[in-house]
Amino acid sequence: MKFFGKIWNWFDDRTGIAGAMKTVLTEHLVPRGSTWLYVFGSATLVAFIIQVVTGIALATIYVPSTGEAYQSLQFITNNNWIGHFVRGLHYWGASAMVLLVGIHLIRVFVTAAYKFPREMNWLSGVVLLGLTVVIAFTGQLLRWDQNAVWTAVVVAEQAGRIPLIGKWVAHFALSGNVIGGATLSHFFAYHVFILPALIIAIVGFHLYLVLRNGISEPPKAGRPVDPSTYRTWYKNLLKREGRPFWPDVMWRDVVFGFIVILAITGLAVLFGPPALDKPPNPTIVKALPRPDWYMLWYFAVLALSPHSVESYIMIGAPLLGTLILLLVPFFRRGGERHPIKRPWAVGAALMVVMSIGVLWNAGVHANWSPDFSAKPLPVSVIGDSTGFVYNGAQVMFKKGCFYCHNIAGDGGHRGPELTFVADRLTEDQMTIRIMNGGYNMPSYAGNMTPQELMEVLAFLKTRKSH
């Protein structure tokens, strides 16, 4: 121990680390009343550190090439002695990081901790939120399975709708005109080098701002922020009742950080990493690309948007949301901070949280997606086991109609329900729709013989409520 003590004394004498840490931890004062609500920022940093450590471990084995990426992940998951656990830590660490940075942002907004002089704290936090979502999303694409490949295609298709620069942005997203090796290589570079470097830089800037401007004092009703006098008032507050960051406040961060580590580890052990989809094959169109759980709410927004306005929502909603977040600290630099004095802000936060919750639930069930596991209709639904009616039901199954249409509880929900279709459509109207198709429905004019059409119509005409 004496030997290591001498090494540390030599290192500290040359670097001054101990003195700097003492200044930051014990001489940096924080306002009295800092509670457990203040721990989510440091917990996010803990989750990010887990991501860096596990990401480095995975990167030593992962091969970022289209021919070997999928196989290398299979090896990590199934053959490496702790690969399954490390992938689980990395996945649940990403989930924890997204969740914690979101909670931290909501806490800061509800308590108006973004007001003078902490506007830059908020802006850097918003940037970190965006980078967290992007780095988590690029990590999903690195799985390079069927879901990842088609997700990249969907992203490029969305980017292509941006006015004027859409074609260039889509080309940049795919690193070419089509998805391929360059796409994977560039996503790997973003995920492993560029985005982590940006996050580390902005986290450092964010922590510097926290030290410079101080931790926001707990809000109190009737004590508004006055930009002209706040700095002097805050300095006097710390002199009167300030407490050292360590150990009076930081012990909560340490305890909650340890809980976060335990939670991520437990989830990695119990559930492991997400299962890989089938190997990538862009020629197979029966794919339902879905984001990880934290983006399912946005997945639902796009899926439920009317076709006539989906491009506007796809492009305008993220831009508008980002703009609002960036302008938040400039709407009112001073004024009340206590939530009871800011009912509109609290209501807006609750509305956003509830909306995301409802949309997330819709994204989990995803009733708009085709059900490729749909089975043939039972005789109890068809009402006959031979003849035109029975044959028509079998033709509809073979043509994949039940992937999207539901009859008496069987089939998908993407298209209109056909249980009582004969109540609302005539034979001629059904023929026109089958032959010509419609939005999200293919035309069967060249894929159905006259005999098959007659059999399908015979079956559909029996679908009445009486």
C-alpha positions as CSV (number, residue, x, y, z in Angstrom):
1,M,0.0,0.0,0.0
2,K,2.9,2.4,0.8
3,F,4.2,1.8,-2.7
4,F,0.9,2.8,-4.3
5,G,0.6,5.7,-1.9
6,K,4.0,7.0,-3.1
7,I,2.9,6.7,-6.7
8,W,-0.3,8.6,-6.0
9,N,1.6,11.4,-4.1
10,W,4.0,11.7,-7.0
11,F,1.1,11.9,-9.5
12,D,-0.9,14.4,-7.4
13,D,2.2,16.6,-6.9
14,R,2.6,16.9,-10.6
15,T,-1.0,17.2,-11.6
16,G,-2.8,18.8,-8.6
17,I,-5.8,16.4,-9.1
18,A,-6.5,16.1,-5.3
19,G,-6.7,19.8,-4.8
20,A,-9.0,20.3,-7.8
21,M,-11.3,17.5,-6.7
22,K,-11.4,18.9,-3.2
23,T,-12.4,22.3,-4.6
24,V,-15.2,20.8,-6.7
25,L,-16.6,18.3,-4.2
26,T,-16.1,19.9,-0.7
27,E,-15.8,23.6,-1.4
28,H,-18.5,23.9,-4.0
29,L,-21.6,25.0,-2.1
30,V,-25.2,24.1,-3.1
31,P,-28.4,25.5,-1.8
32,R,-30.1,23.8,1.1
33,G,-33.2,21.7,0.2
34,S,-31.6,19.8,-2.8
35,T,-33.7,16.6,-2.8
36,W,-33.9,13.3,-4.6
37,L,-35.4,15.1,-7.6
38,Y,-31.9,16.4,-8.3
39,V,-30.3,13.0,-8.9
40,F,-31.4,12.3,-12.5
41,G,-28.7,14.3,-14.2
42,S,-25.9,12.4,-12.5
43,A,-27.8,9.1,-13.0
44,T,-27.8,9.8,-16.7
45,L,-24.0,10.2,-16.6
46,V,-23.7,6.8,-14.8
47,A,-25.7,5.2,-17.6
48,F,-23.5,6.8,-20.2
49,I,-20.4,5.5,-18.5
50,I,-21.9,2.0,-18.7
51,Q,-22.5,2.6,-22.4
52,V,-18.9,3.6,-23.0
53,V,-17.4,0.6,-21.1
54,T,-19.7,-2.0,-22.7
55,G,-19.5,-0.3,-26.1
56,I,-15.7,-0.6,-26.1
57,A,-16.0,-4.3,-25.1
58,L,-18.5,-5.0,-27.9
59,A,-16.5,-3.0,-30.5
60,T,-13.5,-5.3,-29.9
61,I,-15.4,-8.2,-31.5
62,Y,-18.1,-6.6,-33.7
63,V,-17.2,-6.5,-37.4
64,P,-18.8,-3.5,-39.2
65,S,-19.2,-5.1,-42.6
66,T,-22.3,-6.3,-44.3
67,G,-21.0,-9.8,-44.7
68,E,-19.9,-10.3,-41.1
69,A,-21.8,-7.9,-38.8
70,Y,-24.8,-10.2,-38.3
71,Q,-22.6,-13.2,-37.7
72,S,-20.3,-11.3,-35.3
73,L,-23.4,-10.3,-33.2
74,Q,-24.5,-13.9,-33.2
75,F,-21.1,-15.0,-32.0
76,I,-21.1,-12.3,-29.2
77,T,-24.6,-13.3,-28.1
78,N,-24.3,-17.1,-28.3
79,N,-20.7,-18.1,-28.2
80,N,-18.7,-15.5,-26.3
81,W,-18.6,-16.3,-22.5
82,I,-20.1,-13.0,-21.3
83,G,-21.2,-11.6,-24.7
84,H,-24.9,-12.1,-24.0
85,F,-24.6,-10.3,-20.7
86,V,-22.5,-7.4,-22.1
87,R,-25.0,-6.9,-25.0
88,G,-27.8,-6.9,-22.4
89,L,-26.0,-4.2,-20.3
90,H,-25.4,-2.1,-23.4
91,Y,-29.1,-2.3,-24.5
92,W,-30.6,-1.7,-21.1
93,G,-28.0,1.0,-20.4
94,A,-29.2,2.8,-23.6
95,S,-32.8,2.5,-22.4
96,A,-31.9,3.8,-19.0
97,M,-30.0,6.7,-20.5
98,V,-32.9,7.8,-22.7
99,L,-35.4,7.5,-19.8
100,L,-33.3,9.3,-17.3
101,V,-32.3,12.2,-19.5
102,G,-36.0,12.6,-20.4
103,I,-37.0,12.7,-16.7
104,H,-34.2,15.1,-15.9
105,L,-35.4,17.4,-18.7
106,I,-39.0,17.3,-17.4
107,R,-37.9,18.0,-13.8
108,V,-35.9,21.0,-15.0
109,F,-38.8,22.3,-17.0
110,V,-41.5,21.9,-14.3
111,T,-39.3,23.6,-11.7
112,A,-38.2,26.3,-14.2
113,A,-34.5,25.7,-13.4
114,Y,-33.8,26.9,-17.0
115,K,-34.4,30.5,-16.0
116,F,-31.7,33.1,-15.7
117,P,-28.8,32.6,-15.5
118,R,-29.1,28.9,-16.5
119,E,-30.3,29.3,-20.1
120,M,-27.2,27.6,-21.5
121,N,-27.6,24.7,-19.1
122,W,-31.0,24.1,-20.6
123,L,-29.8,24.4,-24.2
124,S,-26.9,22.1,-23.7
125,G,-29.3,19.6,-22.0
126,V,-31.6,19.7,-25.0
127,V,-28.7,19.0,-27.3
128,L,-27.7,16.1,-25.1
129,L,-31.3,14.7,-25.2
130,G,-31.1,14.8,-29.0
131,L,-27.7,13.2,-29.2
132,T,-28.9,10.5,-26.7
133,V,-31.8,9.5,-28.9
134,V,-29.7,9.6,-32.1
135,I,-26.9,7.4,-30.6
136,A,-29.4,4.9,-29.3
137,F,-31.1,4.8,-32.7
138,T,-27.8,4.2,-34.6
139,G,-27.1,1.4,-32.1
140,Q,-30.3,-0.3,-33.2
141,L,-29.2,-0.1,-36.9
142,L,-25.8,-1.8,-36.0
143,R,-27.6,-5.0,-35.3
144,W,-27.8,-5.3,-39.1
145,D,-30.7,-7.7,-39.1
146,Q,-33.8,-7.6,-41.3
147,N,-35.4,-5.0,-38.9
148,A,-32.3,-2.8,-38.9
149,V,-31.9,-2.8,-42.7
150,W,-35.5,-1.8,-43.4
151,T,-35.4,0.8,-40.6
152,A,-32.5,2.4,-42.4
153,V,-34.5,2.4,-45.6
154,V,-37.5,4.0,-43.8
155,V,-35.2,6.7,-42.4
156,A,-33.9,7.5,-45.9
157,E,-37.4,7.5,-47.3
158,Q,-38.5,10.0,-44.6
159,A,-35.4,12.2,-45.1
160,G,-36.2,12.2,-48.9
161,R,-39.4,14.1,-48.2
162,I,-37.6,17.2,-46.9
163,P,-38.1,20.0,-49.4
164,L,-35.2,21.1,-51.6
165,I,-32.5,19.1,-49.8
166,G,-34.4,15.8,-49.2
167,K,-32.6,13.9,-51.9
168,W,-29.2,15.0,-50.6
169,V,-30.1,14.1,-47.0
170,A,-31.4,10.7,-48.0
171,H,-28.2,10.0,-50.0
172,F,-26.2,11.1,-46.9
173,A,-28.3,8.8,-44.6
174,L,-27.6,5.8,-46.8
175,S,-24.1,6.9,-47.7
176,G,-25.1,6.3,-51.3
177,N,-28.1,5.6,-53.5
178,V,-28.8,2.2,-52.0
179,I,-28.2,0.6,-48.6
180,G,-24.9,-1.3,-48.4
181,G,-21.6,-1.6,-46.8
182,A,-20.9,2.1,-46.8
183,T,-24.2,2.6,-44.9
184,L,-23.1,0.2,-42.1
185,S,-19.6,1.6,-41.9
186,H,-20.8,5.2,-41.6
187,F,-23.4,4.3,-38.9
188,F,-20.7,2.4,-37.0
189,A,-18.5,5.6,-37.2
190,Y,-21.4,7.8,-36.0
191,H,-22.2,5.4,-33.1
192,V,-18.7,4.5,-31.9
193,F,-16.7,7.7,-32.6
194,I,-18.5,10.8,-33.6
195,L,-21.6,10.8,-31.3
196,P,-19.8,9.7,-28.2
197,A,-17.2,12.4,-28.7
198,L,-19.9,15.0,-29.1
199,I,-21.7,13.7,-26.0
200,I,-18.5,13.8,-23.9
201,A,-17.7,17.3,-25.0
202,I,-21.2,18.7,-24.3
203,V,-21.4,16.8,-21.0
204,G,-18.1,18.5,-20.0
205,F,-19.6,21.8,-21.0
206,H,-22.8,21.1,-19.2
207,L,-21.0,20.2,-15.9
208,Y,-18.8,23.4,-16.3
209,L,-22.0,25.4,-16.5
210,V,-23.4,23.7,-13.4
211,L,-20.2,24.7,-11.5
212,R,-20.2,28.2,-12.9
213,N,-23.9,29.0,-12.4
214,G,-24.6,26.7,-9.4
215,I,-27.3,24.2,-8.8
216,S,-30.7,25.9,-8.9
217,E,-32.3,26.4,-5.5
218,P,-35.5,24.6,-4.7
219,P,-38.4,26.8,-6.0
220,K,-40.5,28.6,-3.5
221,A,-43.9,30.2,-4.3
222,G,-43.8,34.0,-4.1
223,R,-40.0,34.1,-4.7
224,P,-39.6,35.0,-8.4
225,V,-36.4,35.2,-10.3
226,D,-35.2,38.8,-11.0
227,P,-32.3,38.7,-13.6
228,S,-31.0,42.1,-12.4
229,T,-30.4,41.0,-8.8
230,Y,-30.4,37.1,-9.0
231,R,-26.7,36.5,-9.0
232,T,-26.1,38.7,-5.9
233,W,-29.1,37.1,-4.2
234,Y,-27.9,33.5,-5.0
235,K,-24.4,34.3,-3.8
236,N,-25.7,35.5,-0.5
237,L,-28.0,32.5,-0.2
238,L,-25.0,30.2,-0.5
239,K,-23.1,32.2,2.2
240,R,-26.1,31.9,4.6
241,E,-27.2,28.3,4.2
242,G,-25.1,26.7,1.5
243,R,-23.8,23.1,2.0
244,P,-20.8,21.4,0.5
245,F,-21.6,19.2,-2.5
246,W,-19.8,16.3,-0.8
247,P,-20.9,14.7,1.3
248,D,-24.1,16.6,2.1
249,V,-25.7,16.3,-1.3
250,M,-23.6,14.0,-3.4
251,W,-24.4,10.9,-1.3
252,R,-27.9,10.8,-2.9
253,D,-26.3,10.8,-6.4
254,V,-24.0,7.9,-5.3
255,V,-26.9,5.9,-3.9
256,F,-29.2,6.5,-6.9
257,G,-26.4,5.8,-9.3
258,F,-25.8,2.5,-7.6
259,I,-29.5,1.7,-7.9
260,V,-29.3,2.5,-11.6
261,I,-26.3,0.1,-12.0
262,L,-28.2,-2.6,-10.1
263,A,-31.3,-2.1,-12.3
264,I,-29.4,-2.2,-15.6
265,T,-27.5,-5.3,-14.4
266,G,-30.7,-7.0,-13.2
267,L,-32.5,-6.4,-16.5
268,A,-29.5,-7.6,-18.5
269,V,-29.5,-10.9,-16.4
270,L,-33.3,-11.4,-16.5
271,F,-34.1,-10.4,-20.1
272,G,-30.8,-10.1,-21.9
273,P,-30.3,-8.2,-25.1
274,P,-33.0,-7.8,-27.8
275,A,-33.3,-10.9,-30.0
276,L,-31.8,-10.6,-33.5
277,D,-34.3,-10.7,-36.4
278,K,-33.6,-12.7,-39.5
279,P,-30.4,-12.0,-41.5
280,P,-30.7,-8.9,-43.6
281,N,-32.3,-9.3,-47.0
282,P,-33.6,-6.2,-48.7
283,T,-35.4,-8.3,-51.3
284,I,-37.8,-9.6,-48.7
285,V,-40.6,-7.0,-48.4
286,K,-42.5,-8.8,-45.6
287,A,-40.7,-6.8,-42.9
288,L,-42.2,-4.6,-40.2
289,P,-39.3,-2.4,-39.1
290,R,-39.9,-1.2,-35.5
291,P,-37.8,1.0,-33.3
292,D,-36.8,0.1,-29.8
293,W,-39.3,0.8,-27.1
294,Y,-38.4,4.4,-26.4
295,M,-39.2,5.5,-29.9
296,L,-42.5,3.5,-30.3
297,W,-44.5,6.6,-29.5
298,Y,-43.0,8.4,-32.6
299,F,-43.5,5.2,-34.6
300,A,-47.2,5.4,-33.7
301,V,-47.4,9.1,-34.7
302,L,-46.2,8.4,-38.2
303,A,-48.3,5.2,-38.5
304,L,-51.5,7.0,-37.4
305,S,-51.0,10.2,-39.4
306,P,-53.4,10.7,-42.3
307,H,-51.8,10.1,-45.6
308,S,-52.5,13.6,-46.8
309,V,-50.5,15.2,-44.0
310,E,-48.0,12.6,-43.1
311,S,-45.1,14.3,-44.9
312,Y,-45.8,17.6,-43.0
313,I,-45.9,15.7,-39.7
314,M,-42.9,13.7,-40.5
315,I,-40.8,16.7,-41.2
316,G,-42.5,19.5,-39.3
317,A,-43.2,17.9,-36.0
318,P,-39.5,17.1,-35.1
319,L,-38.5,20.6,-36.2
320,L,-41.3,22.3,-34.3
321,G,-40.6,20.3,-31.2
322,T,-36.9,21.0,-31.3
323,L,-37.5,24.7,-31.9
324,I,-39.9,24.9,-28.9
325,L,-37.4,23.2,-26.6
326,L,-34.6,25.6,-27.7
327,L,-36.8,28.7,-27.2
328,V,-38.2,27.6,-23.8
329,P,-35.6,29.6,-21.7
330,F,-36.2,32.7,-23.7
331,F,-40.0,32.9,-23.3
332,R,-39.6,34.3,-19.8
333,R,-36.1,34.7,-18.3
334,G,-37.4,35.6,-14.9
335,G,-40.6,35.2,-12.9
336,E,-42.0,32.5,-10.7
337,R,-40.4,29.0,-10.6
338,H,-42.7,27.1,-8.2
339,P,-45.0,24.6,-10.1
340,I,-48.1,25.8,-8.2
341,K,-47.5,29.3,-9.7
342,R,-47.0,27.9,-13.3
343,P,-50.1,25.8,-14.0
344,W,-49.8,26.1,-17.8
345,A,-46.3,24.8,-17.8
346,V,-47.2,21.9,-15.5
347,G,-50.3,21.2,-17.7
348,A,-48.1,21.2,-20.8
349,A,-45.7,18.8,-19.3
350,L,-48.5,16.4,-18.1
351,M,-50.1,16.6,-21.6
352,V,-46.8,15.7,-23.3
353,V,-46.1,12.8,-20.9
354,M,-49.7,11.4,-21.2
355,S,-49.6,11.8,-25.0
356,I,-46.3,9.9,-25.2
357,G,-47.8,7.2,-23.0
358,V,-50.9,6.8,-25.1
359,L,-48.9,6.7,-28.3
360,W,-46.4,4.3,-26.9
361,N,-49.2,1.9,-25.9
362,A,-50.5,2.2,-29.5
363,G,-47.0,1.6,-30.8
364,V,-46.7,-1.6,-28.7
365,H,-49.9,-3.1,-30.1
366,A,-49.3,-1.6,-33.6
367,N,-52.7,-2.7,-35.0
368,W,-52.0,-1.0,-38.2
369,S,-49.2,-3.5,-39.1
370,P,-50.0,-6.5,-41.3
371,D,-50.4,-9.8,-39.4
372,F,-48.2,-12.2,-41.4
373,S,-49.2,-15.0,-38.9
374,A,-52.8,-14.9,-39.9
375,K,-54.4,-18.3,-40.3
376,P,-57.2,-19.5,-42.7
377,L,-60.7,-18.8,-41.5
378,P,-62.4,-21.7,-39.7
379,V,-65.5,-23.3,-41.1
380,S,-67.5,-21.8,-38.3
381,V,-66.8,-18.4,-39.7
382,I,-67.1,-19.3,-43.4
383,G,-70.3,-21.2,-42.9
384,D,-69.6,-23.8,-45.6
385,S,-66.9,-26.3,-46.2
386,T,-67.3,-26.6,-50.0
387,G,-68.4,-24.6,-53.0
388,F,-67.8,-21.0,-54.1
389,V,-68.0,-19.4,-50.7
390,Y,-65.5,-21.8,-49.1
391,N,-63.1,-21.4,-52.1
392,G,-63.4,-17.6,-52.0
393,A,-62.2,-17.6,-48.3
394,Q,-59.3,-19.9,-49.3
395,V,-58.3,-17.6,-52.2
396,M,-58.3,-14.6,-49.8
397,F,-56.0,-16.4,-47.5
398,K,-53.6,-17.4,-50.3
399,K,-53.5,-13.9,-51.6
400,G,-52.6,-12.5,-48.2
401,C,-55.9,-10.6,-47.7
402,F,-56.1,-11.6,-44.0
403,Y,-52.8,-10.1,-43.3
404,C,-54.5,-6.7,-43.3
405,H,-58.3,-7.5,-43.1
406,N,-60.1,-8.9,-40.1
407,I,-63.2,-11.1,-40.3
408,A,-65.0,-12.1,-37.1
409,G,-61.9,-11.6,-35.0
410,D,-59.4,-13.4,-37.3
411,G,-56.8,-11.6,-39.4
412,G,-55.0,-8.2,-39.2
413,H,-56.3,-4.7,-38.5
414,R,-54.4,-2.6,-41.0
415,G,-57.2,-2.5,-43.5
416,P,-61.0,-2.1,-43.1
417,E,-62.8,-4.9,-41.2
418,L,-64.7,-7.2,-43.6
419,T,-66.9,-9.0,-41.1
420,F,-70.0,-7.2,-42.5
421,V,-68.6,-5.7,-45.7
422,A,-71.7,-6.7,-47.7
423,D,-73.7,-4.3,-45.6
424,R,-71.8,-1.3,-46.9
425,L,-70.5,-2.3,-50.4
426,T,-72.2,-3.6,-53.4
427,E,-70.8,-6.4,-55.6
428,D,-69.7,-3.8,-58.2
429,Q,-68.0,-1.7,-55.5
430,M,-66.1,-4.7,-54.1
431,T,-65.0,-5.7,-57.6
432,I,-63.6,-2.2,-58.3
433,R,-61.7,-2.1,-55.1
434,I,-60.2,-5.6,-55.6
435,M,-59.2,-4.9,-59.2
436,N,-58.0,-1.4,-58.8
437,G,-56.6,-1.5,-55.2
438,G,-56.3,1.6,-53.1
439,Y,-54.1,3.4,-50.6
440,N,-51.8,0.7,-49.1
441,M,-53.8,-2.0,-51.0
442,P,-52.3,-3.6,-54.1
443,S,-54.3,-4.1,-57.3
444,Y,-55.3,-7.7,-58.0
445,A,-56.1,-7.2,-61.6
446,G,-53.1,-9.1,-62.7
447,N,-52.9,-11.4,-59.7
448,M,-56.4,-13.0,-59.7
449,T,-58.2,-15.1,-62.3
450,P,-61.9,-14.4,-63.2
451,Q,-62.7,-17.7,-61.4
452,E,-60.9,-16.6,-58.2
453,L,-62.6,-13.2,-58.4
454,M,-66.1,-14.8,-58.6
455,E,-65.3,-17.1,-55.6
456,V,-64.0,-14.1,-53.5
457,L,-67.1,-12.1,-54.3
458,A,-69.3,-15.1,-53.5
459,F,-67.7,-15.2,-50.0
460,L,-67.8,-11.5,-49.4
461,K,-71.4,-11.2,-50.3
462,T,-72.2,-13.6,-47.4
463,R,-70.6,-11.2,-44.9
464,K,-73.8,-9.5,-43.7
465,S,-75.0,-8.6,-40.2
466,H,-78.2,-10.6,-40.7
